[in-house]
Amino acid sequence: ILSGFAHVGHEDTASTEHAFRQGAACLKELGKNLKLLPYSECTLGEMDAAVAELAQATAPLRMKVVNALAHTVGADGEVTIQEAELLRAFADMLDCPIPPFVQSS
């Protein structure tokens, strides 16, 4: 899921990798060695399967993942409408509140 989010809204390799690293840093405490998957492996079917598996996790773990996704989306300092809607959809599927990542005025 993190790889898919890194590819959305980040058009070049460097910004995609940066976005992924920002999100992965939020999950470092889990002890997993996360790797950025190629865009071709971030299919809807793969994302759906990952969400189904993650939905079985504890609420705190799901919230950490949503937080990591928010950091991935906001890594470039901009959140597009597409990114925000994607984040909201995944957060809803995981029954998690969306963490604050956009400052209100």
C-alpha positions as CSV (number, residue, x, y, z in Angstrom):
1,I,0.0,0.0,0.0
2,L,2.8,2.4,0.9
3,S,4.5,1.8,-2.5
4,G,1.2,2.6,-4.3
5,F,0.8,5.8,-2.4
6,A,4.4,6.8,-3.1
7,H,3.8,6.5,-6.8
8,V,0.6,8.6,-6.7
9,G,1.4,12.3,-7.2
10,H,5.2,11.7,-7.5
11,E,6.2,11.6,-11.1
12,D,9.9,11.1,-11.0
13,T,11.9,8.3,-9.3
14,A,13.6,10.6,-6.8
15,S,10.4,12.1,-5.4
16,T,8.7,8.7,-5.4
17,E,11.6,7.2,-3.4
18,H,11.6,10.2,-1.1
19,A,7.9,9.9,-0.4
20,F,8.2,6.1,0.3
21,R,11.1,6.7,2.7
22,Q,9.0,9.3,4.6
23,G,6.2,6.9,5.0
24,A,8.4,3.9,5.8
25,A,10.1,5.9,8.6
26,C,6.8,6.0,10.4
27,L,6.8,2.2,10.4
28,K,10.4,1.6,11.3
29,E,9.6,0.5,14.9
30,L,7.8,-2.6,13.4
31,G,11.2,-4.0,12.4
32,K,10.2,-4.6,8.8
33,N,12.6,-3.8,6.0
34,L,10.2,-2.2,3.6
35,K,11.1,-1.8,-0.1
36,L,9.5,0.4,-2.7
37,L,7.7,-1.8,-5.2
38,P,7.7,-0.9,-8.9
39,Y,4.5,0.8,-10.0
40,S,3.6,-2.2,-12.1
41,E,3.3,-4.3,-8.9
42,C,0.9,-1.7,-7.3
43,T,-2.2,-3.0,-8.9
44,L,-5.7,-2.6,-7.6
45,G,-5.9,-6.3,-6.8
46,E,-2.6,-6.2,-4.8
47,M,-3.8,-3.1,-2.9
48,D,-7.1,-4.7,-2.2
49,A,-5.5,-7.8,-0.9
50,A,-3.2,-5.7,1.3
51,V,-6.1,-3.8,2.7
52,A,-8.0,-7.0,3.5
53,E,-5.0,-8.4,5.4
54,L,-4.4,-5.1,7.2
55,A,-8.0,-4.8,8.2
56,Q,-7.4,-7.8,10.4
57,A,-4.7,-6.0,12.3
58,T,-5.1,-4.2,15.6
59,A,-6.5,-0.7,15.6
60,P,-3.1,0.9,16.7
61,L,-1.3,-0.9,13.9
62,R,-3.9,0.3,11.3
63,M,-3.6,3.8,12.6
64,K,0.2,3.7,12.3
65,V,-0.2,2.6,8.7
66,V,-2.6,5.4,7.9
67,N,-0.2,7.8,9.5
68,A,2.6,6.4,7.3
69,L,0.4,6.8,4.3
70,A,-0.3,10.5,5.3
71,H,3.4,11.1,5.6
72,T,4.0,9.5,2.2
73,V,1.3,11.7,0.6
74,G,2.6,14.9,2.2
75,A,6.3,14.2,1.6
76,D,6.6,16.8,-1.2
77,G,4.8,19.5,0.8
78,E,1.7,19.3,-1.4
79,V,-1.4,17.1,-1.2
80,T,-3.4,16.9,-4.3
81,I,-7.1,16.2,-4.4
82,Q,-6.4,12.8,-5.8
83,E,-4.0,12.0,-2.9
84,A,-6.3,13.3,-0.3
85,E,-9.2,11.3,-1.6
86,L,-7.1,8.2,-1.9
87,L,-5.9,8.6,1.7
88,R,-9.5,9.2,2.9
89,A,-10.7,6.1,1.1
90,F,-8.0,3.9,2.6
91,A,-8.5,5.3,6.1
92,D,-12.2,4.6,5.8
93,M,-11.5,1.0,4.6
94,L,-9.3,0.5,7.6
95,D,-11.8,2.1,10.0
96,C,-9.2,4.7,11.1
97,P,-9.4,8.5,11.5
98,I,-7.2,10.5,9.1
99,P,-4.3,12.0,11.0
100,P,-3.9,15.8,10.7
101,F,-1.4,16.5,7.9
102,V,-2.8,19.7,6.4
103,Q,-2.6,22.8,8.5
104,S,-5.9,24.7,8.6
105,S,-5.8,28.5,8.5
